[in-house]
Amino acid sequence: MNKEFKEICLLDQVYVRAEDGKQTVGQYLDQVGKANGTKINIKEFVRFETGEGIEKKQENFAAEVAAQMKG
Protein backbone atom coordinates (compact mmCIF):
# COMPACT_ATOMS: atom_id res chain seq x y z
CA MET A 1 0.00 0.00 0.00
CA ASN A 2 2.81 2.44 0.86
CA LYS A 3 4.56 1.74 -2.45
CA GLU A 4 1.37 2.55 -4.36
CA PHE A 5 0.95 5.84 -2.46
CA LYS A 6 4.54 6.79 -3.33
CA GLU A 7 3.73 6.33 -7.01
CA ILE A 8 0.34 8.09 -6.93
CA CYS A 9 0.69 10.93 -4.39
CA LEU A 10 2.67 13.87 -5.80
CA LEU A 11 4.33 14.85 -2.51
CA ASP A 12 5.51 11.26 -1.92
CA GLN A 13 6.97 10.79 -5.39
CA VAL A 14 10.72 10.96 -5.88
CA TYR A 15 11.79 14.41 -7.04
CA VAL A 16 13.09 13.94 -10.58
CA ARG A 17 15.96 16.41 -10.25
CA ALA A 18 17.11 15.17 -6.83
CA GLU A 19 20.87 14.64 -6.82
CA ASP A 20 20.72 11.60 -4.56
CA GLY A 21 17.62 10.17 -6.26
CA LYS A 22 15.90 9.68 -2.89
CA GLN A 23 14.46 13.10 -2.09
CA THR A 24 10.67 13.33 -2.41
CA VAL A 25 8.76 16.29 -3.83
CA GLY A 26 7.47 17.08 -0.33
CA GLN A 27 10.99 17.09 1.13
CA TYR A 28 12.20 19.34 -1.68
CA LEU A 29 9.38 21.82 -1.05
CA ASP A 30 10.22 21.88 2.67
CA GLN A 31 13.91 22.44 1.89
CA VAL A 32 13.23 25.32 -0.51
CA GLY A 33 10.67 26.82 1.85
CA LYS A 34 13.12 26.82 4.77
CA ALA A 35 15.83 28.36 2.60
CA ASN A 36 13.45 31.19 1.68
CA GLY A 37 11.87 31.54 5.11
CA THR A 38 8.37 30.56 3.99
CA LYS A 39 6.09 27.55 3.53
CA ILE A 40 5.45 26.41 -0.03
CA ASN A 41 2.15 24.76 -0.99
CA ILE A 42 1.18 23.23 -4.31
CA LYS A 43 -2.20 24.54 -5.40
CA GLU A 44 -2.36 23.05 -8.89
CA PHE A 45 -0.30 20.85 -11.17
CA VAL A 46 -0.54 19.29 -14.63
CA ARG A 47 0.10 15.60 -15.22
CA PHE A 48 1.71 14.57 -18.51
CA GLU A 49 1.57 11.07 -19.93
CA THR A 50 4.68 9.70 -21.64
CA GLY A 51 4.38 10.42 -25.36
CA GLU A 52 1.34 12.65 -24.89
CA GLY A 53 1.07 15.39 -27.48
CA ILE A 54 3.24 13.57 -30.00
CA GLU A 55 1.10 13.11 -33.06
CA LYS A 56 2.17 10.57 -35.65
CA LYS A 57 1.95 11.93 -39.18
CA GLN A 58 -0.67 10.06 -41.19
CA GLU A 59 0.58 9.31 -44.69
CA ASN A 60 -1.32 7.78 -47.58
CA PHE A 61 1.36 6.02 -49.62
CA ALA A 62 -0.96 5.20 -52.54
CA ALA A 63 -2.03 8.85 -52.91
CA GLU A 64 1.59 9.98 -52.72
CA VAL A 65 2.63 7.60 -55.52
CA ALA A 66 -0.37 8.62 -57.64
CA ALA A 67 0.52 12.30 -57.24
CA GLN A 68 4.11 11.62 -58.31
CA MET A 69 2.93 9.69 -61.38
CA LYS A 70 0.72 12.63 -62.50
CA GLY A 71 3.46 15.22 -61.93
URPETA-V902880 format. One record per residue. PHI is phi in whole degrees, 0 to 359 (* if undefined). BURIAL is b if it has 24 or more other C-alpha atoms within 12 Angstrom, else e. Layout:
BEGIN
phi=(PHI & PHI)
burial=(BURIAL & BURIAL)
END
This chain:
BEGIN
phi=(* & 297 & 297 & 294 & 297 & 295 & 274 & 266 & 284 & 303 & 291 & 265 & 286 & 291 & 291 & 300 & 266 & 294 & 292 & 272 & 75 & 239 & 286 & 274 & 298 & 299 & 295 & 296 & 299 & 297 & 297 & 293 & 297 & 295 & 295 & 258 & 69 & 212 & 251 & 257 & 238 & 267 & 262 & 202 & 211 & 244 & 258 & 250 & 266 & 301 & 85 & 294 & 89 & 267 & 265 & 277 & 292 & 271 & 240 & 252 & 298 & 296 & 293 & 294 & 294 & 298 & 294 & 290 & 290 & 285 & 280)
burial=(e & e & e & e & e & e & e & e & e & b & e & e & b & b & e & e & e & e & e & e & e & e & e & b & b & b & e & b & b & e & e & e & e & e & e & e & e & e & e & e & e & e & e & e & e & e & e & e & e & e & e & e & e & e & e & e & e & e & e & e & e & e & e & e & e & e & e & e & e & e & e)
END
